[in-house]
Amino acid sequence: MGHQQPEQMNKPATFGRRKVAPRVCVVDSKPHNQKFLGETLEELGFIVCKCTQVGELSGALDTQTPDLVVVGLSVSGIEAAAMLEALATKAFDGNVLLLGPRDSLMVRAVQELGERLGIAMLPTLTTPFDSGGLRTIVAKLLPTEAVPNPIIDAAEALNEGWLELWYQPKFNTHTLQLSGVEALIRVRHPTWGVVPPAYFLPDKTDPHRRVLSEFVIGRAIDDWRNFVAQHRGVTIAINLPIDFFQDKESVERLRRRMPDHPAFEGLIIEIDAADVIHNLDLAKYTAKQLRFSNIAISIDNLGSEWP
């Protein structure tokens, strides 16, 4: 587990002030709704479970009481009502968020039923919705105290196998076809759920920084081979720190990892603009050398500091 101060460890683990992630159960019969809601809520810091019917929801309440239940009204109003009655029977003291069409009589009826049953109903999330609207509604449910920083040791994450790569799709604006993906590193912690990089990436002096970079490269190439086998080849972009390229052996290992496959169109390495500014000669030299191995350098996070 990550390092906590002694006084933090003695505090009661009550919701809203605890250091663990809140839990949410997503109830929706449409897989794409479940997937989007689940991924967005995980990114916000929730530990997510999913179910499609009343029986599954009752089981979730028995095993691990969630702090939030999200009910997508792609299920019928009768099923949604039964779910609220099941929550009331279990004396559920968390919050419920309904997802449904704006000005829907069914949504209004289910919302009013929840209020009559004494359930804490959040404002309805109307469809179509986006991650920003969902974030606004559930923000008050997230822990109010600052999360310890860093909450996870990089070496521990590596040794325990908690590291994952998540892929953000990139689309061609003219054809609307998938043109590539960007790999984003995450930790899936057994207590805190999905943890963003800010809480586990080591600083420049930590030897595990290079090991993490090697993990990202290896996993991305393995995943590329899986993409080719299951669908088709895509161009993958990964993020690496500029100091990775100061070690010639690391650069050579990177080159040797490139797939010898006709579908491989190359790898894109994104380097933070601030690092490029302070190491411009190294960035230019690296870009020229890696071109011969079908690897491109992209400058990330361009901002007002760019000269």
Backbone bond lengths (Angstrom), bond angles and torsions (degrees), N, CA, C in turn:
res aa  C-N    CA-C-N  psi(-1)  N-CA   C-N-CA  omega(-1)  CA-C   N-CA-C  phi
1 M - - - 1.465 - - 1.517 110.40 -
2 G 1.335 117.93 161.00 1.453 121.37 179.72 1.506 111.42 -71.61
3 H 1.329 116.08 168.85 1.454 121.21 -176.93 1.514 110.01 -83.18
4 Q 1.333 116.76 132.27 1.454 122.76 176.23 1.525 108.56 -125.93
5 Q 1.310 115.58 151.93 1.453 120.05 174.90 1.522 109.86 -70.90
6 P 1.345 119.51 147.37 1.465 121.57 -177.41 1.515 113.19 -54.73
7 E 1.356 116.87 -40.76 1.460 117.49 -177.74 1.512 111.56 -67.41
8 Q 1.361 118.41 -26.65 1.455 120.76 178.01 1.521 111.21 -71.84
9 M 1.350 116.42 -35.51 1.453 120.20 -176.45 1.517 111.89 -70.19
10 N 1.339 117.76 -22.80 1.458 120.81 -178.34 1.520 113.04 -87.42
11 K 1.329 117.22 -7.37 1.455 119.90 -179.02 1.515 110.43 -75.91
12 P 1.343 117.84 146.41 1.464 119.38 176.59 1.515 110.32 -65.33
13 A 1.336 116.04 142.68 1.467 121.41 -177.55 1.518 110.03 -86.16
14 T 1.327 116.65 69.36 1.460 120.83 -179.76 1.518 109.31 -96.66
15 F 1.314 115.60 148.43 1.461 120.08 -176.56 1.526 110.59 -64.52
16 G 1.325 115.51 139.34 1.454 121.34 -178.47 1.509 112.09 95.11
17 R 1.363 117.02 -20.09 1.460 119.06 179.94 1.524 111.05 -132.98
18 R 1.300 117.66 0.87 1.451 120.01 -176.88 1.527 110.41 -86.51
19 K 1.328 114.63 167.39 1.447 120.09 -177.91 1.523 112.26 -93.89
20 V 1.329 117.77 -7.20 1.456 119.87 178.43 1.526 109.42 -89.58
21 A 1.307 115.91 162.08 1.463 120.31 -177.45 1.521 110.73 -76.15
22 P 1.345 117.86 144.20 1.466 120.19 173.28 1.523 109.96 -68.04
23 R 1.337 116.30 155.95 1.461 122.10 -177.73 1.526 110.10 -108.57
24 V 1.331 115.19 144.13 1.453 120.63 179.80 1.522 108.38 -135.03
25 C 1.331 115.73 142.38 1.459 121.92 173.16 1.527 107.42 -112.60
26 V 1.330 116.43 121.10 1.459 122.25 -179.96 1.529 108.41 -97.70
27 V 1.339 116.62 119.58 1.463 122.19 -179.02 1.514 108.53 -113.37
28 D 1.331 116.68 109.65 1.464 120.74 179.45 1.521 108.19 -159.53
29 S 1.315 116.57 139.22 1.468 120.13 -178.72 1.521 112.60 -84.39
30 K 1.327 117.71 -9.98 1.457 121.26 179.53 1.524 109.98 -95.91
31 P 1.333 118.78 117.24 1.469 121.57 -176.77 1.522 113.52 -57.38
32 H 1.342 118.28 -38.55 1.462 119.04 -177.53 1.523 111.18 -68.88
33 N 1.350 117.56 -33.65 1.460 120.26 174.79 1.522 110.65 -66.09
34 Q 1.334 115.49 -45.69 1.464 119.81 178.17 1.521 111.01 -57.50
35 K 1.323 116.18 -44.57 1.464 121.13 -177.10 1.522 111.00 -63.46
36 F 1.337 116.92 -48.52 1.464 120.38 -177.77 1.525 110.92 -65.11
37 L 1.337 116.04 -47.30 1.464 119.37 179.46 1.522 110.72 -60.84
38 G 1.337 116.50 -45.24 1.457 120.24 -178.26 1.506 112.38 -61.16
39 E 1.345 117.24 -46.85 1.459 120.54 -178.08 1.527 111.10 -65.88
40 T 1.336 117.18 -41.07 1.462 120.22 -179.55 1.518 111.27 -65.67
41 L 1.335 116.75 -42.91 1.458 120.24 -179.88 1.529 111.42 -68.43
42 E 1.328 117.52 -34.85 1.463 120.11 174.67 1.518 110.74 -63.04
43 E 1.325 116.88 -42.30 1.453 120.56 178.61 1.531 111.06 -62.15
44 L 1.343 116.96 -32.33 1.461 120.71 178.84 1.522 111.94 -77.38
45 G 1.331 118.22 -12.19 1.461 120.15 176.83 1.512 115.21 114.53
46 F 1.338 118.51 6.67 1.461 121.19 178.86 1.528 110.64 -85.81
47 I 1.332 115.83 151.04 1.460 121.93 166.49 1.523 106.25 -94.29
48 V 1.339 116.83 123.23 1.457 121.83 -166.75 1.522 112.22 -108.25
49 C 1.339 116.23 136.55 1.455 121.72 163.97 1.528 106.93 -124.04
50 K 1.331 116.92 158.32 1.457 120.79 -175.51 1.520 110.06 -131.03
51 C 1.328 116.75 144.89 1.461 120.96 174.53 1.519 109.16 -151.94
52 T 1.328 115.70 166.32 1.463 120.45 -174.72 1.522 113.90 -122.80
53 Q 1.337 118.47 -9.74 1.453 119.89 -176.57 1.524 110.78 -147.57
54 V 1.347 115.17 171.59 1.458 121.29 -173.61 1.529 111.49 -60.18
55 G 1.331 117.19 -42.61 1.459 120.23 -177.94 1.516 112.23 -59.90
56 E 1.337 116.74 -41.97 1.462 120.72 179.28 1.526 110.47 -66.40
57 L 1.342 116.39 -38.13 1.464 120.00 178.82 1.524 110.23 -64.67
58 S 1.331 117.45 -42.76 1.467 120.44 178.57 1.520 110.79 -60.44
59 G 1.340 116.24 -39.66 1.457 120.00 177.79 1.517 111.89 -63.32
60 A 1.342 116.55 -40.68 1.465 120.51 178.48 1.524 111.29 -63.87
61 L 1.341 116.03 -36.78 1.465 119.58 179.27 1.528 110.98 -68.10
62 D 1.325 116.72 -32.32 1.475 120.47 -179.23 1.520 111.99 -75.45
63 T 1.340 117.03 -35.98 1.464 119.74 -174.63 1.520 112.67 -85.58
64 Q 1.314 117.74 -44.20 1.462 121.29 -178.89 1.518 108.85 -153.86
65 T 1.318 117.14 102.59 1.459 120.84 -175.97 1.521 110.89 -61.22
66 P 1.327 118.47 119.83 1.464 120.35 178.69 1.530 110.96 -76.03
67 D 1.312 115.79 158.26 1.462 121.23 174.73 1.520 111.07 -86.74
68 L 1.340 115.92 -20.33 1.460 121.47 -178.79 1.524 108.62 -144.12
69 V 1.336 116.04 138.99 1.460 122.18 171.63 1.519 107.46 -119.95
70 V 1.333 116.19 123.18 1.462 121.79 177.62 1.525 107.79 -104.20
71 V 1.333 117.08 119.96 1.465 122.37 -177.83 1.520 108.61 -111.85
72 G 1.325 116.02 111.47 1.453 120.47 175.39 1.516 110.09 -84.15
73 L 1.317 117.06 126.44 1.462 119.98 -174.60 1.524 111.82 -86.12
74 S 1.357 115.57 34.58 1.457 118.68 162.30 1.530 107.80 -78.97
75 V 1.363 115.64 -15.59 1.464 119.33 167.20 1.527 106.72 -77.33
76 S 1.331 118.08 163.88 1.461 119.91 -178.05 1.526 110.15 -73.13
77 G 1.326 115.16 160.33 1.458 119.78 178.45 1.519 111.73 -61.24
78 I 1.343 117.21 -33.46 1.467 120.68 179.16 1.518 110.63 -65.72
79 E 1.341 116.42 -43.71 1.464 119.80 177.98 1.519 110.81 -63.55
80 A 1.336 116.72 -42.17 1.460 120.24 179.36 1.523 110.87 -62.35
81 A 1.339 116.96 -41.13 1.460 120.83 177.81 1.525 110.85 -62.35
82 A 1.347 116.09 -41.32 1.463 119.85 178.89 1.527 111.08 -63.73
83 M 1.325 116.48 -35.43 1.462 119.82 178.02 1.520 111.25 -66.29
84 L 1.320 116.85 -41.69 1.465 119.90 178.11 1.528 110.87 -65.31
85 E 1.330 117.03 -38.41 1.464 119.66 177.85 1.525 111.23 -66.10
86 A 1.346 116.14 -35.75 1.462 119.84 176.68 1.519 110.35 -65.30
87 L 1.329 117.13 -39.39 1.462 121.00 177.72 1.526 110.71 -63.73
88 A 1.342 116.21 -43.10 1.464 119.99 179.63 1.527 110.78 -64.64
89 T 1.330 117.46 -40.38 1.472 121.23 178.48 1.522 111.44 -61.43
90 K 1.338 116.48 -35.98 1.459 121.44 179.80 1.536 112.03 -82.99
91 A 1.329 116.55 3.90 1.471 121.28 -177.97 1.524 110.71 56.60
92 F 1.324 116.23 42.39 1.463 122.09 -179.46 1.515 109.83 -62.19
93 D 1.341 116.94 125.21 1.463 119.93 -177.02 1.520 112.51 -111.53
94 G 1.352 116.37 15.98 1.457 120.14 175.93 1.518 110.89 -91.10
95 N 1.325 115.89 -159.04 1.463 122.41 -178.89 1.516 110.55 -111.24
96 V 1.337 115.87 153.65 1.462 122.07 176.72 1.522 108.33 -123.60
97 L 1.328 114.91 133.76 1.462 121.53 177.34 1.521 108.53 -119.66
98 L 1.336 116.88 122.93 1.457 121.79 177.05 1.529 109.97 -93.45
99 L 1.328 115.52 142.93 1.458 122.42 177.10 1.517 107.89 -121.83
100 G 1.350 117.18 117.38 1.458 119.51 -177.75 1.508 112.18 -168.15
101 P 1.354 116.91 176.97 1.465 121.32 -177.00 1.531 111.84 -65.31
102 R 1.312 115.35 147.58 1.465 121.15 176.34 1.532 109.55 -64.86
103 D 1.333 116.95 141.46 1.465 124.14 177.13 1.525 113.00 60.23
104 S 1.332 117.07 27.98 1.460 120.48 178.53 1.528 109.91 -84.46
105 L 1.341 116.73 131.06 1.459 120.55 177.75 1.525 110.75 -62.83
106 M 1.348 116.61 -37.91 1.454 120.49 -179.46 1.529 110.94 -64.86
107 V 1.342 116.60 -44.07 1.466 120.24 179.29 1.522 110.02 -61.10
108 R 1.339 115.70 -43.46 1.472 119.71 -179.09 1.532 110.68 -64.28
109 A 1.327 116.28 -39.60 1.467 119.86 -179.48 1.530 110.79 -65.61
110 V 1.322 117.28 -42.47 1.471 120.43 -179.55 1.527 110.21 -68.13
111 Q 1.331 116.52 -39.75 1.474 120.55 177.95 1.527 110.15 -60.72
112 E 1.332 116.99 -45.30 1.467 120.99 -179.38 1.522 111.13 -66.47
113 L 1.344 117.76 -36.13 1.455 120.78 177.57 1.527 110.40 -62.65
114 G 1.331 116.43 -44.95 1.458 119.60 178.65 1.513 112.01 -58.88
115 E 1.322 116.60 -42.10 1.466 120.34 179.41 1.522 110.89 -65.16
116 R 1.349 117.51 -39.88 1.470 120.83 178.41 1.533 111.19 -64.90
117 L 1.335 116.49 -32.76 1.464 120.52 179.99 1.532 112.53 -79.18
118 G 1.330 116.14 -2.41 1.460 119.89 178.39 1.512 114.18 82.56
119 I 1.327 117.33 18.53 1.468 121.81 179.38 1.525 109.01 -88.54
120 A 1.324 116.54 140.16 1.461 121.18 178.49 1.525 109.00 -74.82
121 M 1.334 116.65 100.65 1.464 122.45 -176.60 1.526 109.83 -95.14
122 L 1.320 116.49 124.57 1.454 121.49 174.37 1.527 109.31 -78.27
123 P 1.337 117.94 162.09 1.471 119.27 174.93 1.526 110.79 -57.40
124 T 1.325 116.75 139.39 1.464 121.39 -177.40 1.522 111.20 -61.29
125 L 1.332 116.12 136.77 1.467 121.82 173.03 1.520 106.89 -91.16
126 T 1.332 117.09 110.30 1.457 121.01 -173.97 1.524 111.58 -86.29
127 T 1.325 114.92 147.73 1.469 121.21 177.59 1.529 109.48 -94.69
128 P 1.342 117.66 147.42 1.468 126.57 -4.83 1.525 110.69 -71.03
129 F 1.337 116.44 148.51 1.462 120.20 -176.83 1.522 109.42 -127.47
130 D 1.325 116.22 167.08 1.457 120.73 175.97 1.521 108.73 -133.01
131 S 1.312 116.14 174.31 1.462 120.06 -176.56 1.523 111.61 -64.60
132 G 1.348 117.18 -30.91 1.463 119.88 179.72 1.518 112.45 -64.60
133 G 1.342 116.20 -42.45 1.460 119.22 178.49 1.507 112.27 -65.05
134 L 1.337 116.25 -40.58 1.458 120.31 177.45 1.518 110.51 -63.87
135 R 1.324 116.57 -43.07 1.463 121.10 -179.31 1.533 111.09 -60.40
136 T 1.331 116.54 -41.38 1.467 120.76 -178.53 1.527 111.12 -62.06
137 I 1.332 116.79 -41.27 1.461 120.72 -176.00 1.519 112.20 -70.84
138 V 1.340 117.77 -39.29 1.469 120.20 -173.41 1.528 112.83 -95.34
139 A 1.337 118.10 -0.68 1.464 120.71 -174.31 1.523 112.46 -55.83
140 K 1.329 116.36 -38.47 1.464 119.19 -176.06 1.527 112.60 -70.50
141 L 1.334 117.56 -12.56 1.457 120.58 -179.61 1.524 112.51 -87.11
142 L 1.303 117.28 -10.85 1.457 120.13 -178.49 1.522 109.52 -79.32
143 P 1.343 117.97 154.95 1.464 121.19 -177.72 1.514 111.80 -53.73
144 T 1.343 116.28 139.04 1.457 121.39 -175.52 1.522 112.75 -86.09
145 E 1.323 117.89 -22.14 1.455 120.18 178.47 1.515 110.21 -88.59
146 A 1.303 115.70 151.76 1.463 120.30 178.54 1.527 109.82 -63.09
147 V 1.322 115.00 138.81 1.465 120.06 177.18 1.517 108.38 -73.05
148 P 1.340 119.38 137.59 1.461 120.63 178.86 1.519 110.51 -55.85
149 N 1.318 116.64 141.70 1.458 120.58 -176.08 1.519 110.48 -131.05
150 P 1.346 119.63 119.45 1.471 124.71 -2.75 1.521 111.00 -81.30
151 I 1.327 117.42 145.87 1.457 119.54 179.49 1.517 111.62 -87.88
152 I 1.339 116.77 -15.45 1.463 120.43 -176.87 1.517 109.22 -134.58
153 D 1.315 116.30 133.72 1.447 122.24 175.65 1.526 108.97 -80.40
154 A 1.336 117.02 133.54 1.463 120.92 -176.88 1.523 112.01 -59.43
155 A 1.337 116.19 -40.69 1.467 119.75 179.83 1.521 110.86 -63.18
156 E 1.339 116.39 -39.55 1.464 120.34 179.18 1.530 110.52 -64.32
157 A 1.340 116.53 -43.11 1.461 120.20 179.96 1.529 111.02 -61.62
158 L 1.327 116.69 -39.84 1.461 120.52 178.48 1.520 111.28 -66.76
159 N 1.327 116.48 -46.96 1.467 120.83 -176.18 1.525 112.51 -67.53
160 E 1.335 116.68 -34.14 1.465 120.68 -176.59 1.527 113.12 -86.76
161 G 1.323 117.34 -6.48 1.467 119.74 179.90 1.521 113.35 72.67
162 W 1.328 117.74 32.12 1.464 121.01 -178.01 1.526 112.81 -87.35
163 L 1.333 117.94 -10.21 1.464 120.58 -173.78 1.529 111.30 -77.12
164 E 1.321 115.56 140.84 1.462 122.41 176.58 1.527 109.11 -137.41
165 L 1.314 116.15 156.34 1.460 121.07 167.43 1.526 108.41 -110.34
166 W 1.317 115.88 127.46 1.457 122.16 173.68 1.530 107.23 -104.43
167 Y 1.326 117.25 145.03 1.464 120.50 -174.94 1.524 111.41 -115.06
168 Q 1.324 113.88 121.49 1.464 120.92 176.83 1.524 108.40 -95.43
169 P 1.338 118.10 119.76 1.470 119.84 -176.37 1.520 112.56 -71.28
170 K 1.324 115.62 149.62 1.459 122.80 173.81 1.520 108.08 -120.79
171 F 1.340 116.69 134.66 1.459 120.87 -176.25 1.525 110.69 -119.30
172 N 1.319 115.30 144.24 1.455 121.46 173.89 1.530 108.43 -72.37
173 T 1.321 117.06 123.71 1.467 120.45 -174.31 1.527 112.34 -69.26
174 H 1.324 117.88 -19.62 1.467 120.49 179.91 1.526 111.75 -87.54
175 T 1.325 116.24 -43.94 1.474 119.81 -176.56 1.521 113.36 -98.02
176 L 1.342 116.70 -15.11 1.475 123.14 -175.64 1.530 111.66 60.77
177 Q 1.326 116.40 22.36 1.453 121.89 176.98 1.536 109.71 -94.24
178 L 1.336 115.83 150.12 1.458 120.50 176.62 1.525 108.99 -62.67
179 S 1.327 116.81 123.84 1.463 120.81 -177.70 1.520 112.91 -111.64
180 G 1.302 117.76 -13.52 1.455 120.36 -179.12 1.513 110.61 172.19
181 V 1.333 115.49 -179.98 1.464 121.35 178.18 1.518 108.80 -141.33
182 E 1.327 115.69 154.01 1.468 121.29 174.10 1.521 108.78 -113.53
183 A 1.315 116.08 128.61 1.465 121.43 -179.58 1.525 109.73 -83.65
184 L 1.330 116.07 128.63 1.459 122.86 179.10 1.522 108.36 -120.11
185 I 1.322 117.56 125.35 1.457 120.78 -176.54 1.521 110.45 -83.75
186 R 1.325 116.43 138.42 1.457 123.45 178.57 1.532 108.88 -140.03
187 V 1.320 115.64 159.12 1.461 122.17 170.73 1.518 107.78 -112.85
188 R 1.331 116.96 132.39 1.465 120.78 173.82 1.522 106.88 -104.58
189 H 1.327 115.78 95.51 1.462 122.42 -175.02 1.526 109.96 -86.27
190 P 1.327 118.22 139.80 1.474 119.65 -177.60 1.522 113.75 -65.82
191 T 1.327 118.21 -19.59 1.467 121.09 179.32 1.516 112.43 -107.05
192 W 1.322 117.27 -44.63 1.459 120.69 -174.70 1.507 114.07 -93.50
193 G 1.322 117.78 -2.27 1.456 119.66 179.91 1.524 111.52 76.08
194 V 1.343 116.84 -146.99 1.457 121.53 -178.37 1.524 109.51 -78.19
195 V 1.328 116.06 125.75 1.453 122.44 -174.61 1.531 109.35 -116.56
196 P 1.354 118.43 128.02 1.470 121.10 179.64 1.525 111.70 -75.02
197 P 1.348 116.95 165.06 1.467 120.99 -173.72 1.523 115.32 -58.50
198 A 1.337 117.51 -29.40 1.462 119.29 -176.39 1.522 113.05 -57.27
199 Y 1.345 116.41 -22.53 1.454 119.88 -175.22 1.526 114.11 -102.46
200 F 1.349 116.92 6.48 1.463 116.21 176.94 1.527 114.07 -146.01
201 L 1.332 119.18 -12.73 1.452 119.00 -179.63 1.532 110.15 -68.89
202 P 1.327 118.34 127.26 1.462 121.25 -179.35 1.524 111.39 -74.56
203 D 1.354 115.92 162.20 1.463 118.77 178.49 1.523 110.27 -80.82
204 K 1.320 116.41 -178.84 1.460 121.73 -172.24 1.521 113.32 -65.26
205 T 1.319 117.25 -22.47 1.468 119.92 -177.50 1.523 112.65 -88.28
206 D 1.315 117.85 -7.57 1.465 121.34 -176.62 1.528 110.02 -83.82
207 P 1.339 118.31 126.68 1.476 120.23 179.99 1.519 113.57 -63.98
208 H 1.337 117.82 -19.83 1.465 120.35 -179.42 1.526 112.05 -75.47
209 R 1.310 116.98 -11.20 1.467 120.76 177.79 1.533 110.02 -60.81
210 R 1.335 116.55 -43.10 1.459 120.39 179.40 1.535 110.84 -69.84
211 V 1.332 116.00 -37.29 1.465 119.47 179.54 1.522 110.44 -64.12
212 L 1.329 116.78 -39.17 1.459 120.45 176.92 1.534 110.67 -62.64
213 S 1.324 116.15 -40.59 1.463 120.08 177.91 1.520 110.75 -61.62
214 E 1.341 116.79 -42.88 1.461 120.85 178.49 1.533 110.46 -62.92
215 F 1.332 116.62 -37.74 1.469 120.44 177.63 1.526 110.26 -61.21
216 V 1.341 116.89 -47.41 1.463 121.09 -178.01 1.524 110.63 -60.29
217 I 1.327 116.66 -44.69 1.468 120.20 -179.51 1.535 110.32 -61.92
218 G 1.335 116.12 -50.96 1.463 119.79 -177.49 1.509 113.36 -61.97
219 R 1.347 116.74 -44.54 1.462 119.90 -179.13 1.530 110.99 -66.91
220 A 1.331 117.57 -39.74 1.465 120.66 -179.18 1.522 111.01 -63.40
221 I 1.332 117.57 -41.63 1.465 120.43 179.64 1.528 110.39 -68.31
222 D 1.339 116.89 -41.08 1.472 119.74 176.04 1.519 110.84 -60.42
223 D 1.340 116.38 -42.84 1.463 120.00 179.84 1.525 111.04 -66.46
224 W 1.342 116.97 -36.19 1.460 119.31 177.54 1.526 109.95 -58.96
225 R 1.329 117.11 -43.17 1.469 120.15 179.16 1.530 110.67 -62.65
226 N 1.326 116.78 -36.44 1.467 120.10 176.74 1.525 111.08 -67.05
227 F 1.345 116.61 -39.95 1.465 120.15 177.91 1.527 110.26 -60.04
228 V 1.334 116.49 -44.20 1.459 120.52 -179.24 1.523 110.70 -62.76
229 A 1.327 116.30 -42.65 1.470 120.19 -177.58 1.522 111.85 -67.76
230 Q 1.351 117.40 -34.63 1.455 120.65 -173.98 1.525 113.15 -94.90
231 H 1.317 116.82 -34.13 1.466 119.54 -175.14 1.532 109.92 -131.81
232 R 1.326 114.88 -90.16 1.459 120.86 178.18 1.523 107.56 -159.75
233 G 1.312 115.56 169.27 1.452 119.26 -179.81 1.520 111.88 -70.56
234 V 1.309 117.13 140.21 1.461 122.39 174.50 1.523 108.23 -130.61
235 T 1.317 116.03 154.78 1.457 120.74 175.59 1.523 108.52 -83.13
236 I 1.336 116.18 126.04 1.464 120.98 -178.61 1.524 109.41 -104.34
237 A 1.325 115.68 135.56 1.461 122.01 173.21 1.528 108.42 -110.42
238 I 1.333 116.45 134.90 1.461 121.74 176.96 1.521 109.13 -125.59
239 N 1.313 116.67 159.44 1.466 122.16 177.77 1.520 109.44 -104.75
240 L 1.331 116.76 129.28 1.464 121.86 176.36 1.523 109.21 -134.03
241 P 1.334 117.93 148.08 1.460 121.07 175.71 1.527 110.55 -75.53
242 I 1.318 117.82 150.82 1.458 122.10 -177.31 1.523 111.86 -61.23
243 D 1.352 117.45 -32.54 1.463 119.04 -176.81 1.532 112.56 -68.46
244 F 1.327 117.82 -14.93 1.464 120.07 176.31 1.524 110.19 -59.60
245 F 1.330 117.69 -32.18 1.461 122.14 -173.91 1.520 112.97 -86.97
246 Q 1.327 117.06 0.97 1.462 119.69 174.93 1.527 111.64 -78.24
247 D 1.323 116.62 -18.67 1.461 122.23 179.67 1.524 108.79 -97.24
248 K 1.340 117.32 110.88 1.460 121.42 -176.97 1.519 111.91 -63.30
249 E 1.330 117.56 -34.27 1.465 119.89 179.59 1.527 111.09 -65.05
250 S 1.357 116.55 -40.11 1.467 119.96 178.23 1.522 110.78 -63.33
251 V 1.329 115.82 -39.54 1.469 120.15 179.71 1.525 110.16 -65.41
252 E 1.334 117.42 -41.12 1.460 120.76 179.17 1.537 111.28 -64.96
253 R 1.340 115.83 -40.10 1.472 118.68 177.19 1.521 110.78 -63.49
254 L 1.336 116.08 -38.37 1.463 120.68 177.06 1.528 110.43 -60.11
255 R 1.312 117.46 -45.30 1.460 120.92 -179.05 1.521 111.49 -63.18
256 R 1.331 116.12 -41.08 1.463 119.72 -178.02 1.518 112.89 -68.88
257 R 1.337 117.06 -20.70 1.466 120.58 -178.73 1.526 112.60 -78.17
258 M 1.323 117.92 -14.48 1.470 119.70 -176.02 1.531 110.66 -63.92
259 P 1.339 117.75 131.50 1.472 120.95 -176.93 1.532 112.58 -63.94
260 D 1.307 115.96 138.39 1.455 122.05 172.35 1.527 107.24 -94.65
261 H 1.337 115.05 78.23 1.463 121.63 -172.19 1.526 108.14 -142.82
262 P 1.325 118.68 136.93 1.474 120.55 -177.46 1.531 113.68 -61.84
263 A 1.326 117.93 -23.38 1.471 120.09 -179.17 1.522 112.77 -85.00
264 F 1.337 117.25 -8.65 1.466 119.68 -177.03 1.521 109.85 -77.43
265 E 1.324 116.55 115.34 1.461 122.32 -177.65 1.520 113.02 -98.89
266 G 1.316 117.01 2.13 1.452 119.24 177.01 1.518 112.78 120.04
267 L 1.321 114.61 168.21 1.463 123.01 178.88 1.525 108.41 -119.41
268 I 1.329 116.49 139.23 1.463 121.38 175.90 1.529 108.18 -107.96
269 I 1.322 115.90 128.79 1.471 121.14 177.00 1.524 108.12 -110.76
270 E 1.325 116.57 119.45 1.460 122.12 179.63 1.521 109.55 -94.20
271 I 1.328 115.79 128.66 1.463 122.78 178.93 1.519 108.13 -119.83
272 D 1.310 116.55 135.55 1.462 121.28 -178.01 1.529 111.08 -60.18
273 A 1.338 115.86 137.72 1.466 120.73 -176.81 1.525 112.07 -57.79
274 A 1.334 117.54 -38.15 1.470 119.96 -179.47 1.525 111.04 -62.89
275 D 1.350 116.89 -37.41 1.462 120.04 177.30 1.522 111.19 -67.07
276 V 1.330 116.43 -38.15 1.463 119.91 179.81 1.520 110.42 -65.38
277 I 1.329 117.04 -41.76 1.461 120.99 -179.43 1.525 111.18 -57.38
278 H 1.333 116.25 -43.09 1.464 120.49 -175.66 1.528 113.05 -87.25
279 N 1.334 117.66 -6.23 1.466 121.31 179.70 1.528 109.71 -139.14
280 L 1.318 115.61 48.60 1.457 120.01 -171.22 1.528 112.14 -63.06
281 D 1.314 117.95 -42.02 1.471 120.25 -179.07 1.530 110.87 -62.36
282 L 1.354 116.38 -43.37 1.462 120.02 179.46 1.525 110.41 -64.29
283 A 1.334 117.09 -41.13 1.466 120.68 -179.41 1.524 110.70 -63.79
284 K 1.332 117.67 -42.48 1.467 121.26 -179.64 1.522 111.02 -67.02
285 Y 1.321 116.67 -43.49 1.463 120.44 179.96 1.536 110.19 -63.74
286 T 1.355 115.68 -44.68 1.462 120.33 -179.23 1.521 110.93 -61.52
287 A 1.330 116.75 -44.25 1.468 120.57 -179.21 1.520 111.24 -60.81
288 K 1.323 117.12 -41.89 1.467 120.70 -179.47 1.529 111.12 -65.28
289 Q 1.341 116.92 -41.49 1.454 120.42 -177.31 1.532 112.04 -71.61
290 L 1.326 117.19 -39.74 1.463 120.02 -174.76 1.529 112.64 -74.17
291 R 1.327 117.08 -19.23 1.471 119.35 178.98 1.520 111.25 -57.75
292 F 1.336 116.54 -33.07 1.456 119.96 -177.79 1.530 111.99 -72.42
293 S 1.331 116.98 -11.36 1.469 120.84 177.70 1.520 111.50 -110.50
294 N 1.346 116.30 16.78 1.469 121.81 177.73 1.528 111.38 65.76
295 I 1.327 115.62 37.06 1.469 121.74 178.60 1.523 107.70 -122.20
296 A 1.326 116.79 128.36 1.460 121.78 -179.15 1.522 110.78 -110.63
297 I 1.332 116.35 148.79 1.458 122.49 175.69 1.527 108.73 -102.44
298 S 1.330 116.31 131.86 1.464 122.52 176.83 1.522 108.50 -122.30
299 I 1.322 116.87 139.05 1.465 121.31 179.79 1.524 108.77 -91.71
300 D 1.336 115.75 124.17 1.465 122.26 -175.11 1.524 110.41 -104.56
301 N 1.337 115.90 156.22 1.481 122.81 174.34 1.520 112.47 58.88
302 L 1.330 117.02 45.98 1.454 119.40 175.21 1.525 109.37 -65.89
303 G 1.347 116.20 131.89 1.453 119.34 -178.20 1.520 111.60 -145.47
304 S 1.321 114.91 -160.31 1.468 120.07 -175.59 1.519 112.00 -68.14
305 E 1.347 117.66 -18.36 1.463 119.88 -178.62 1.529 112.12 -77.61
306 W 1.359 117.68 -9.46 1.456 119.98 -177.12 1.531 110.02 -71.36
307 P 1.335 118.68 124.11 1.464 120.70 -175.07 1.526 112.14 -71.80
